[in-house]
């Protein structure tokens, strides 16, 4: 495949040409792994684990099964409540 030039936006975004996305099977909202090596960036698609009940959780930077999301939400909510209670005690 020939080299293609792209421009980085002020926000740091870069357009990956359609032929590259098709070749890698990249679709909107797919996760990509970027590796910096010898002055170059390597890009590869990171597929979700097998099965259909996995969801990407950006705040945790990981794939999580649907069944575990409820537990994560409960834990994070509990941490927020405790943090607010502690801030009122000070």
N, CA, C and O atoms as a GROMACS GRO file, in nm:
protein
  360
    1UNK      N    1   0.085  -0.117   0.000
    1UNK     CA    2   0.000   0.000   0.000
    1UNK      C    3   0.090   0.124   0.000
    1UNK      O    4   0.189   0.129   0.074
    2UNK      N    5   0.057   0.220  -0.080
    2UNK     CA    6   0.137   0.342  -0.092
    2UNK      C    7   0.123   0.429   0.033
    2UNK      O    8   0.024   0.419   0.106
    3UNK      N    9   0.221   0.511   0.056
    3UNK     CA   10   0.216   0.604   0.168
    3UNK      C   11   0.115   0.714   0.140
    3UNK      O   12   0.107   0.765   0.028
    4UNK      N   13   0.037   0.749   0.241
    4UNK     CA   14  -0.063   0.854   0.231
    4UNK      C   15  -0.034   0.959   0.336
    4UNK      O   16   0.001   0.925   0.449
    5UNK      N   17  -0.048   1.086   0.300
    5UNK     CA   18  -0.025   1.194   0.395
    5UNK      C   19  -0.157   1.235   0.459
    5UNK      O   20  -0.262   1.235   0.394
    6UNK      N   21  -0.150   1.272   0.587
    6UNK     CA   22  -0.266   1.320   0.660
    6UNK      C   23  -0.220   1.436   0.746
    6UNK      O   24  -0.100   1.450   0.770
    7UNK      N   25  -0.311   1.518   0.793
    7UNK     CA   26  -0.278   1.636   0.873
    7UNK      C   27  -0.340   1.621   1.011
    7UNK      O   28  -0.453   1.573   1.025
    8UNK      N   29  -0.267   1.663   1.113
    8UNK     CA   30  -0.319   1.661   1.250
    8UNK      C   31  -0.392   1.792   1.275
    8UNK      O   32  -0.340   1.900   1.245
    9UNK      N   33  -0.513   1.784   1.330
    9UNK     CA   34  -0.591   1.903   1.362
    9UNK      C   35  -0.535   1.968   1.488
    9UNK      O   36  -0.456   1.906   1.559
   10UNK      N   37  -0.574   2.092   1.518
   10UNK     CA   38  -0.530   2.156   1.642
   10UNK      C   39  -0.569   2.076   1.768
   10UNK      O   40  -0.504   2.088   1.872
   11UNK      N   41  -0.673   1.994   1.757
   11UNK     CA   42  -0.717   1.911   1.869
   11UNK      C   43  -0.637   1.782   1.880
   11UNK      O   44  -0.659   1.704   1.973
   12UNK      N   45  -0.545   1.759   1.786
   12UNK     CA   46  -0.463   1.638   1.790
   12UNK      C   47  -0.525   1.520   1.717
   12UNK      O   48  -0.478   1.407   1.732
   13UNK      N   49  -0.629   1.544   1.639
   13UNK     CA   50  -0.696   1.437   1.565
   13UNK      C   51  -0.630   1.418   1.429
   13UNK      O   52  -0.580   1.512   1.369
   14UNK      N   53  -0.633   1.295   1.383
   14UNK     CA   54  -0.580   1.263   1.251
   14UNK      C   55  -0.681   1.175   1.179
   14UNK      O   56  -0.741   1.086   1.239
   15UNK      N   57  -0.699   1.201   1.051
   15UNK     CA   58  -0.791   1.118   0.972
   15UNK      C   59  -0.715   0.998   0.918
   15UNK      O   60  -0.609   1.013   0.857
   16UNK      N   61  -0.770   0.880   0.941
   16UNK     CA   62  -0.714   0.759   0.883
   16UNK      C   63  -0.792   0.734   0.754
   16UNK      O   64  -0.913   0.716   0.758
   17UNK      N   65  -0.722   0.732   0.641
   17UNK     CA   66  -0.792   0.715   0.512
   17UNK      C   67  -0.877   0.588   0.510
   17UNK      O   68  -0.846   0.489   0.575
   18UNK      N   69  -0.984   0.594   0.433
   18UNK     CA   70  -1.081   0.485   0.424
   18UNK      C   71  -1.015   0.353   0.386
   18UNK      O   72  -1.049   0.248   0.442
   19UNK      N   73  -0.922   0.355   0.292
   19UNK     CA   74  -0.858   0.230   0.248
   19UNK      C   75  -0.779   0.165   0.363
   19UNK      O   76  -0.770   0.043   0.371
   20UNK      N   77  -0.721   0.247   0.450
   20UNK     CA   78  -0.648   0.194   0.566
   20UNK      C   79  -0.747   0.135   0.667
   20UNK      O   80  -0.725   0.027   0.721
   21UNK      N   81  -0.857   0.209   0.692
   21UNK     CA   82  -0.958   0.160   0.787
   21UNK      C   83  -1.016   0.028   0.739
   21UNK      O   84  -1.036  -0.064   0.818
   22UNK      N   85  -1.043   0.019   0.608
   22UNK     CA   86  -1.096  -0.106   0.553
   22UNK      C   87  -0.995  -0.219   0.566
   22UNK      O   88  -1.032  -0.331   0.602
   23UNK      N   89  -0.870  -0.192   0.538
   23UNK     CA   90  -0.767  -0.295   0.545
   23UNK      C   91  -0.750  -0.348   0.687
   23UNK      O   92  -0.722  -0.467   0.707
   24UNK      N   93  -0.767  -0.260   0.788
   24UNK     CA   94  -0.753  -0.301   0.928
   24UNK      C   95  -0.886  -0.342   0.991
   24UNK      O   96  -0.888  -0.392   1.104
   25UNK      N   97  -0.996  -0.323   0.920
   25UNK     CA   98  -1.126  -0.356   0.976
   25UNK      C   99  -1.169  -0.259   1.085
   25UNK      O  100  -1.241  -0.297   1.177
   26UNK      N  101  -1.123  -0.133   1.074
   26UNK     CA  102  -1.154  -0.033   1.176
   26UNK      C  103  -1.289   0.032   1.144
   26UNK      O  104  -1.314   0.078   1.033
   27UNK      N  105  -1.374   0.035   1.248
   27UNK     CA  106  -1.505   0.098   1.236
   27UNK      C  107  -1.516   0.209   1.342
   27UNK      O  108  -1.436   0.212   1.435
   28UNK      N  109  -1.613   0.300   1.328
   28UNK     CA  110  -1.629   0.405   1.429
   28UNK      C  111  -1.639   0.345   1.570
   28UNK      O  112  -1.703   0.242   1.591
   29UNK      N  113  -1.576   0.411   1.664
   29UNK     CA  114  -1.573   0.373   1.806
   29UNK      C  115  -1.486   0.251   1.837
   29UNK      O  116  -1.485   0.206   1.952
   30UNK      N  117  -1.414   0.197   1.738
   30UNK     CA  118  -1.320   0.089   1.768
   30UNK      C  119  -1.204   0.144   1.850
   30UNK      O  120  -1.173   0.263   1.842
   31UNK      N  121  -1.142   0.059   1.928
   31UNK     CA  122  -1.025   0.095   2.006
   31UNK      C  123  -0.901   0.068   1.922
   31UNK      O  124  -0.895  -0.031   1.850
   32UNK      N  125  -0.803   0.157   1.931
   32UNK     CA  126  -0.678   0.142   1.858
   32UNK      C  127  -0.562   0.144   1.957
   32UNK      O  128  -0.564   0.219   2.055
   33UNK      N  129  -0.462   0.062   1.932
   33UNK     CA  130  -0.340   0.063   2.012
   33UNK      C  131  -0.234   0.136   1.931
   33UNK      O  132  -0.210   0.102   1.815
   34UNK      N  133  -0.172   0.237   1.992
   34UNK     CA  134  -0.067   0.313   1.926
   34UNK      C  135   0.065   0.279   1.994
   34UNK      O  136   0.076   0.282   2.116
   35UNK      N  137   0.164   0.246   1.914
   35UNK     CA  138   0.296   0.212   1.966
   35UNK      C  139   0.399   0.304   1.903
   35UNK      O  140   0.408   0.313   1.780
   36UNK      N  141   0.476   0.372   1.986
   36UNK     CA  142   0.582   0.459   1.937
   36UNK      C  143   0.711   0.378   1.934
   36UNK      O  144   0.757   0.328   2.036
   37UNK      N  145   0.768   0.366   1.814
   37UNK     CA  146   0.888   0.283   1.797
   37UNK      C  147   0.977   0.342   1.690
   37UNK      O  148   0.935   0.360   1.575
   38UNK      N  149   1.099   0.371   1.725
   38UNK     CA  150   1.199   0.420   1.630
   38UNK      C  151   1.149   0.540   1.550
   38UNK      O  152   1.171   0.548   1.429
   39UNK      N  153   1.082   0.634   1.617
   39UNK     CA  154   1.036   0.756   1.550
   39UNK      C  155   0.912   0.738   1.464
   39UNK      O  156   0.875   0.829   1.390
   40UNK      N  157   0.847   0.623   1.474
   40UNK     CA  158   0.724   0.597   1.398
   40UNK      C  159   0.613   0.555   1.493
   40UNK      O  160   0.638   0.506   1.603
   41UNK      N  161   0.490   0.576   1.450
   41UNK     CA  162   0.375   0.530   1.526
   41UNK      C  163   0.314   0.411   1.454
   41UNK      O  164   0.280   0.420   1.336
   42UNK      N  165   0.301   0.302   1.525
   42UNK     CA  166   0.232   0.185   1.470
   42UNK      C  167   0.090   0.185   1.526
   42UNK      O  168   0.069   0.211   1.645
   43UNK      N  169  -0.007   0.156   1.440
   43UNK     CA  170  -0.147   0.154   1.480
   43UNK      C  171  -0.204   0.016   1.454
   43UNK      O  172  -0.184  -0.041   1.346
   44UNK      N  173  -0.275  -0.038   1.554
   44UNK     CA  174  -0.344  -0.164   1.532
   44UNK      C  175  -0.479  -0.159   1.603
   44UNK      O  176  -0.493  -0.096   1.708
   45UNK      N  177  -0.574  -0.226   1.545
   45UNK     CA  178  -0.709  -0.234   1.602
   45UNK      C  179  -0.705  -0.329   1.720
   45UNK      O  180  -0.642  -0.434   1.714
   46UNK      N  181  -0.774  -0.292   1.827
   46UNK     CA  182  -0.784  -0.378   1.945
   46UNK      C  183  -0.929  -0.427   1.952
   46UNK      O  184  -1.018  -0.354   1.994
   47UNK      N  185  -0.952  -0.551   1.910
   47UNK     CA  186  -1.088  -0.602   1.913
   47UNK      C  187  -1.134  -0.630   2.056
   47UNK      O  188  -1.052  -0.657   2.143
   48UNK      N  189  -1.265  -0.623   2.080
   48UNK     CA  190  -1.314  -0.659   2.213
   48UNK      C  191  -1.292  -0.808   2.236
   48UNK      O  192  -1.275  -0.885   2.141
   49UNK      N  193  -1.292  -0.849   2.362
   49UNK     CA  194  -1.281  -0.993   2.390
   49UNK      C  195  -1.396  -1.069   2.324
   49UNK      O  196  -1.498  -1.009   2.290
   50UNK      N  197  -1.381  -1.200   2.307
   50UNK     CA  198  -1.489  -1.279   2.245
   50UNK      C  199  -1.620  -1.265   2.321
   50UNK      O  200  -1.620  -1.249   2.443
   51UNK      N  201  -1.729  -1.271   2.250
   51UNK     CA  202  -1.862  -1.257   2.310
   51UNK      C  203  -1.917  -1.119   2.281
   51UNK      O  204  -1.843  -1.029   2.243
   52UNK      N  205  -2.046  -1.102   2.300
   52UNK     CA  206  -2.108  -0.976   2.263
   52UNK      C  207  -2.139  -0.887   2.382
   52UNK      O  208  -2.195  -0.779   2.364
   53UNK      N  209  -2.104  -0.927   2.504
   53UNK     CA  210  -2.144  -0.848   2.619
   53UNK      C  211  -2.028  -0.769   2.680
   53UNK      O  212  -2.026  -0.745   2.801
   54UNK      N  213  -1.930  -0.729   2.598
   54UNK     CA  214  -1.817  -0.649   2.643
   54UNK      C  215  -1.836  -0.505   2.600
   54UNK      O  216  -1.885  -0.479   2.489
   55UNK      N  217  -1.799  -0.411   2.686
   55UNK     CA  218  -1.813  -0.270   2.657
   55UNK      C  219  -1.685  -0.198   2.700
   55UNK      O  220  -1.627  -0.231   2.803
   56UNK      N  221  -1.642  -0.101   2.621
   56UNK     CA  222  -1.524  -0.023   2.655
   56UNK      C  223  -1.562   0.082   2.758
   56UNK      O  224  -1.657   0.156   2.737
   57UNK      N  225  -1.488   0.088   2.868
   57UNK     CA  226  -1.512   0.186   2.974
   57UNK      C  227  -1.394   0.282   2.975
   57UNK      O  228  -1.288   0.250   3.030
   58UNK      N  229  -1.410   0.401   2.913
   58UNK     CA  230  -1.298   0.494   2.899
   58UNK      C  231  -1.233   0.534   3.030
   58UNK      O  232  -1.110   0.546   3.037
   59UNK      N  233  -1.311   0.555   3.136
   59UNK     CA  234  -1.254   0.598   3.263
   59UNK      C  235  -1.164   0.490   3.324
   59UNK      O  236  -1.074   0.521   3.403
   60UNK      N  237  -1.187   0.365   3.288
   60UNK     CA  238  -1.106   0.255   3.339
   60UNK      C  239  -1.003   0.210   3.235
   60UNK      O  240  -0.912   0.133   3.266
   61UNK      N  241  -1.019   0.258   3.111
   61UNK     CA  242  -0.930   0.224   3.001
   61UNK      C  243  -0.920   0.072   2.982
   61UNK      O  244  -0.812   0.016   2.968
   62UNK      N  245  -1.037   0.008   2.983
   62UNK     CA  246  -1.039  -0.137   2.966
   62UNK      C  247  -1.176  -0.184   2.918
   62UNK      O  248  -1.276  -0.114   2.928
   63UNK      N  249  -1.177  -0.306   2.865
   63UNK     CA  250  -1.301  -0.372   2.827
   63UNK      C  251  -1.362  -0.433   2.953
   63UNK      O  252  -1.291  -0.491   3.035
   64UNK      N  253  -1.494  -0.418   2.969
   64UNK     CA  254  -1.563  -0.471   3.087
   64UNK      C  255  -1.690  -0.542   3.040
   64UNK      O  256  -1.760  -0.495   2.950
   65UNK      N  257  -1.718  -0.656   3.103
   65UNK     CA  258  -1.841  -0.727   3.070
   65UNK      C  259  -1.960  -0.654   3.131
   65UNK      O  260  -1.950  -0.591   3.236
   66UNK      N  261  -2.072  -0.664   3.061
   66UNK     CA  262  -2.194  -0.596   3.105
   66UNK      C  263  -2.228  -0.631   3.249
   66UNK      O  264  -2.268  -0.543   3.326
   67UNK      N  265  -2.213  -0.755   3.288
   67UNK     CA  266  -2.246  -0.799   3.424
   67UNK      C  267  -2.163  -0.725   3.529
   67UNK      O  268  -2.209  -0.706   3.641
   68UNK      N  269  -2.041  -0.685   3.494
   68UNK     CA  270  -1.954  -0.618   3.590
   68UNK      C  271  -1.976  -0.468   3.597
   68UNK      O  272  -1.933  -0.403   3.693
   69UNK      N  273  -2.042  -0.411   3.498
   69UNK     CA  274  -2.062  -0.266   3.494
   69UNK      C  275  -2.145  -0.220   3.613
   69UNK      O  276  -2.115  -0.115   3.671
   70UNK      N  277  -2.247  -0.294   3.650
   70UNK     CA  278  -2.330  -0.254   3.764
   70UNK      C  279  -2.247  -0.248   3.892
   70UNK      O  280  -2.263  -0.156   3.972
   71UNK      N  281  -2.159  -0.345   3.914
   71UNK     CA  282  -2.073  -0.344   4.032
   71UNK      C  283  -1.977  -0.224   4.030
   71UNK      O  284  -1.952  -0.163   4.134
   72UNK      N  285  -1.924  -0.193   3.912
   72UNK     CA  286  -1.833  -0.078   3.899
   72UNK      C  287  -1.906   0.050   3.935
   72UNK      O  288  -1.853   0.135   4.007
   73UNK      N  289  -2.029   0.066   3.884
   73UNK     CA  290  -2.107   0.186   3.911
   73UNK      C  291  -2.136   0.198   4.061
   73UNK      O  292  -2.124   0.306   4.118
   74UNK      N  293  -2.173   0.087   4.124
   74UNK     CA  294  -2.200   0.089   4.269
   74UNK      C  295  -2.076   0.130   4.347
   74UNK      O  296  -2.084   0.213   4.437
   75UNK      N  297  -1.961   0.073   4.312
   75UNK     CA  298  -1.836   0.106   4.382
   75UNK      C  299  -1.799   0.254   4.365
   75UNK      O  300  -1.761   0.320   4.462
   76UNK      N  301  -1.812   0.305   4.242
   76UNK     CA  302  -1.776   0.444   4.217
   76UNK      C  303  -1.872   0.539   4.287
   76UNK      O  304  -1.831   0.644   4.338
   77UNK      N  305  -2.000   0.504   4.291
   77UNK     CA  306  -2.099   0.586   4.361
   77UNK      C  307  -2.069   0.587   4.510
   77UNK      O  308  -2.077   0.692   4.574
   78UNK      N  309  -2.036   0.472   4.565
   78UNK     CA  310  -2.002   0.464   4.708
   78UNK      C  311  -1.880   0.550   4.739
   78UNK      O  312  -1.877   0.619   4.841
   79UNK      N  313  -1.779   0.548   4.652
   79UNK     CA  314  -1.659   0.629   4.673
   79UNK      C  315  -1.693   0.778   4.671
   79UNK      O  316  -1.639   0.855   4.751
   80UNK      N  317  -1.781   0.818   4.581
   80UNK     CA  318  -1.822   0.959   4.575
   80UNK      C  319  -1.894   1.001   4.702
   80UNK      O  320  -1.870   1.109   4.756
   81UNK      N  321  -1.984   0.914   4.750
   81UNK     CA  322  -2.060   0.946   4.871
   81UNK      C  323  -1.966   0.959   4.990
   81UNK      O  324  -1.978   1.053   5.068
   82UNK      N  325  -1.873   0.866   5.004
   82UNK     CA  326  -1.777   0.872   5.114
   82UNK      C  327  -1.692   0.998   5.102
   82UNK      O  328  -1.666   1.064   5.203
   83UNK      N  329  -1.649   1.033   4.981
   83UNK     CA  330  -1.571   1.154   4.961
   83UNK      C  331  -1.647   1.279   5.002
   83UNK      O  332  -1.590   1.370   5.062
   84UNK      N  333  -1.776   1.284   4.971
   84UNK     CA  334  -1.858   1.400   5.009
   84UNK      C  335  -1.877   1.405   5.160
   84UNK      O  336  -1.873   1.512   5.220
   85UNK      N  337  -1.897   1.289   5.222
   85UNK     CA  338  -1.914   1.284   5.366
   85UNK      C  339  -1.786   1.331   5.435
   85UNK      O  340  -1.792   1.406   5.533
   86UNK      N  341  -1.671   1.288   5.385
   86UNK     CA  342  -1.544   1.328   5.443
   86UNK      C  343  -1.519   1.478   5.426
   86UNK      O  344  -1.463   1.542   5.515
   87UNK      N  345  -1.561   1.534   5.313
   87UNK     CA  346  -1.539   1.677   5.292
   87UNK      C  347  -1.628   1.761   5.383
   87UNK      O  348  -1.593   1.875   5.415
   88UNK      N  349  -1.744   1.707   5.424
   88UNK     CA  350  -1.832   1.780   5.516
   88UNK      C  351  -1.779   1.773   5.659
   88UNK      O  352  -1.808   1.861   5.739
   89UNK      N  353  -1.702   1.668   5.692
   89UNK     CA  354  -1.646   1.652   5.825
   89UNK      C  355  -1.530   1.747   5.851
   89UNK      O  356  -1.498   1.775   5.966
   90UNK      N  357  -1.468   1.798   5.745
   90UNK     CA  358  -1.348   1.883   5.761
   90UNK      C  359  -1.384   2.025   5.793
   90UNK      O  360  -1.296   2.109   5.810
   0.00000   0.00000   0.00000
